[in-house]
């Protein structure tokens, strides 16, 4: 009986490793998240590699590396071909996050775990859902309904509810019950009594300070440094928590009319914000409301400058400023480089807003006391020269020919549009900061597109659905003139060798052919990585503040006990945190708490028995319902009659049924009862955990039943001497219940 | 743990059994158009089923003003409506909402999509400003609109919400930005309300989706009746050709269009056409609508509600950032020196800028007027489609109509082919046509009748305030869960437990499981009462034994103090010389037992009545007593109750007569419901008269 449910963690239990769990529901294998860490360590994916082929669907909950980082790799190397389900923001921001990480890696190493192509392929078959959309799976998943719900934490963040035959399995990791500037709190609390709840113990031992106090401390810390001419480095994620930080800064800068520059530097900064602007539906009510009333998009940033190149910071070398930059791990990318620059000056501060992943530089710096000096590797990509270059070119020439033929048909009108959009922008000549759209293409990119068009003319066919082919854009000679002036002859040199790569990566363009292509260009310049190690004296201030946007330990516990699942599975959290939460929940929530090890399959099939019956009209005409909160309830006596193979019909009993043990239904809260009694004019006070009513009568609740998940009824004791008061108070007590 | 399984086929109630009449009333599904019944405008459709009430749309009629433009709200009681769903922002679908929310006693919840809500606010503010009616005729003002914004909740496409047991979600309708088709599910009966929809993808909107589930009822628009649209490329070509040839001959083109919705589509077409024809670059295109300008931010933001084409373009630059089109504030700012293209509202040429330009240009045969969408009956635009010789200007003068008038419909309503195709895919058993002129609707009905001739489909074309009633016999299904379900019963075995109803789902469970499967909980109340007693404990025991059959006294070693257990319910402990403690778990019978025991103990202290053995009553006497008791109880319950000649009780309720045989408990009655009620009541009486059962 019941739906069989098995949970097998593939990664991310008893520790902070990436999240990846296998949930099998009646033999249908759902992969919950497919995370990797910032170091892209393939050994973490071993368990996944063994089951990847058997997976039927992948559900992604958050747009960060820990939740979806391994998708491209698993798709390419493990044959993970199941459809992926995610919300629109998770899809979009997840894609940008992957780009950002790839590009940051490529800058400093011959990163070959996956390519931009692989990322695109992996994200191509993501099925995008809306919050509370009940999506009915088909084929062997027949009967299973999945629905994403608001998780808080990150934009688009999801807790998944998987339903089969009326039994719910809820997967809720990294949720946040607090309402934030850009996100609503999670709706996890509205799910009551799911058959299985899978949740994380990540924050079980953490407790947070009040939000307002924390925000103030955050701003104070930043301003102190800025006023002392220092620079603030905020290593952040690509498109997740950073959005909240940006809003905090924007808001404060606007209130205080501050003029310190703020930079948001990632490889995909401008497209991130551009997309985020169109995700208002997914944000908090207040953001939606302000847009409805004034059409002010909260992410129309006034103080934060979006940049995609570190060189843009050079003009502000000595100026006090705030830099938000991706790669919170400080291992690679802009944050790494900027850290090395800033670390030696005591004026500066590195302000961590999330705990660094295990084994990363950020984690090393977050220990107490912080290290005096750290060893870092400075890597740089330098163009190939001489023989190396020649060899490379020959090789590329060969690949180019093959690929041009193969991919020509895939490349669509979008590229052409990209070019045209660029052309119009170049006439505008706005700074990319004020109008992020203009940052979406650079002279290099478009010169590059022209080269690509030359290749494409032959193989290119306009799609049948398009009204007009897009070529006429090129007849616009006036803009070509303008454009010609912008072009740097040096770009042409690079362009020659690169066009083939563009063809190869054509698909990434229909996503966002801006920074990606710019950097791609830089990346695929025939080049090699030169690195050297150096020791950096850490003189700058280091500070960690919790802006992770996860519910803290106390709230997690109260939420879990409110949800009161029949069975609870704990994942993702340090060993202590997991043990702590397990103990807590086993005592206060439900007896079935599991915390499996990696690749340990636990069976959480509910032992619930159930069968369906039909209620006959005759029976129902005698049922008198009583209303309680949102339920209506009644006692029912009936006789079963088998109508067909599976269904029974319940008929009224032929004779008067035997009396049944009467049931008192209701939830007595002594505090409420006290209030009620005092309105009835009874002297009442608490004394030693019991309610003392009048002179002699006491009402007590016996405590062991206070545990939420316990199955026993509440035990209430009323005692006192024989007197009128006794019967009066008993009458009041009865009035709190329904007697059935 | 939903387990609503409700069939919805049998249409006619079985006339033989009136017993279930009371319940069947709830099974009646009523649909009443309060507006848009055999007309276009003021869409408002009322639906009620199982005591749940939904209102779809809340529009005004553009051809009327003041209260006359409202749907017939006085037909219904607004306070009974649970949910109000608005499909899109057009005035004929949303403009009476502020009135309904602020000026009636409506207490329910209102939902629309994000983009609809954002535009609704701007559109209605504009509507209030431009509608030139007297203050008394004003249905609402700006403040009402602002207040209504706080009450409107948002729903995203495909998001499933539940209010009061009414589940609903929406699909893309394709008509304008944010337009939705609502699917409502009440106790398993699904109703689809399409609003205005279009099955054709255009430059920025997706085509209407075909819902995954077949609805039981489809309330569908019939604006275009049996007309067929030209294919989109043909229409677009005609449109651009007319404009191109007019301006190349030095003429001016007027496009009267509603500021929002189709206007954006036309602007996209024009901008693209201009882009492709450099020779036109010196001809200005204006859109004379500050409102459209204000709404651009909404169009720029909610790209996720548009089609993939726009989303891809958006990745590069904003497609709504037109390169060849400029806004025009008013006619004063308009420098009318040569050929130009002006898009202006209102679409019906009733007044405003489009009318001003029309008056100015209508006499010149070089000029052209392109009417790009559906025009409402009674407006000037409708008149000029028939190309009269003369028209009356706003200043009352009559002028010749020389300008060319072209009617090229871009209005994104489904045409006959789309409607038929859509319904064919869905195959709903009931189709209700709304939102169409009576003639068009009639023709479409004929067409559909022939199309669905061989299926059981029912078609309805109700007029305003005319109700359509359908019956859905619902079988109530319940799920027996938990301990109670451990053993599946055989026929004839009894199933007893708590029946818990939540929304439209029923569950049957053992009382112990209530905590597990619902948020309710049960309680045990233990009562402990101290009764003063100074006598010997043995006396109590003796007395009790005279009254009660079961009085146990477990050995003192187990209980420390002398103890008596009465009927396994009540424990009496002799804890001290001065008192005894009674303890029992509260329930009516135990309470009763305890009361009698208390009374007895108190009386021992006094002289106490002698325990006189009750005379063994004869069977006959018992019988007589029982008859008396039953009779008087029946009188109190059902009123007119007499003993019949054959010894049976004759109970008359209204027109129904029931005969109850007291001995056997058999009831004879034509009315099933009454019979069951009497049977139950009699059963309970029997229970009361019988001795206390063993627990």
Interface residues (C-beta under 8 A of the other chain):
Chain A: X1 X88 X129 X130 X131 X132 X133 X134 X136 X147 X166 X167 X168 X192 X193 X271 X277 X278 X279 X280 X281 X288 X289 X291 X292 X293 X295 X297 X414 X417 X418 X420 X421 X422 X424 X425 X437 X440 X441 X467 X468 X472 X473 X475 X476 X510 X511 X512 X513 X566 X608 X609 X610 X611 X612 X613 X614 X615 X617 X618 X620 X621 X622 X623 X625 X628 X629 X630 X631 X632 X633 X634 X635 X636 X637 X638 X639 X640 X641 X642 X648 X650 X652 X653 X655 X656 X657 X658 X659 X660 X661 X662 X663 X664 X665 X666 X667 X668 X710 X711 X712 X713 X714 X715 X716 X717 X718 X719 X720 X721 X722 X726 X730 X733 X734 X737 X739 X740
Chain B: X1 X2 X3 X5 X19 X20 X22 X23 X114 X117 X118 X121 X122 X146 X149 X154 X156 X157 X158 X159 X160 X161 X169 X212 X233 X236 X272 X275 X276 X278 X294 X297 X298 X300 X301 X302 X303 X304 X312 X313 X314 X315 X316 X317 X318 X323 X475 X476 X477 X478 X479 X480 X481 X482 X483 X485 X486 X488 X489 X490 X491 X492 X493 X494 X495 X496 X497 X498 X499 X500 X501 X502 X503 X506 X508 X511 X512 X513 X514 X515 X516 X517 X518 X519 X520 X521 X522 X523 X524 X525 X526 X527 X528 X529 X530 X531 X532 X579 X586 X587 X588 X589 X598 X602 X665 X672 X673 X676 X677 X679 X680 X682 X683 X684 X686 X687 X693 X695
